[in-house]
């Protein structure tokens, strides 16, 4: 390493550290946001699959109207999955 580059790093080490730390924090934030979006998307897909399964059990089409108690159970599972996603990946807890 040349004397000129050593002088640059010696004079600007704090600024370089701050830039590197900022990039790291932004990367972590966007990674968690992406993970949260994926988790919520999976929760929605599971809800749709569960609903279709319950309809199939009742020998109806996949988008049927379920009895209230069955529908509430499927929706409760969806809400529980979404809540787990928010607890796992959200910064605001």
Residue pairs with C-beta under 8 A, 6 or more apart in sequence:
9 16
29 91
32 89
32 90
32 91
33 89
35 88
35 89
36 85
36 86
36 88
36 89
36 90
39 84
39 85
39 88
39 89
40 82
40 85
42 81
43 78
43 81
43 82
43 85
44 78
46 77
46 78
46 81
47 74
47 75
47 77
47 78
47 81
50 74
50 77
50 78
51 62
51 63
51 66
51 71
51 74
52 62
52 63
54 66
54 70
54 74
55 61
55 62
55 63
55 64
55 66
56 62
58 64
58 66
65 71
66 74
87 93
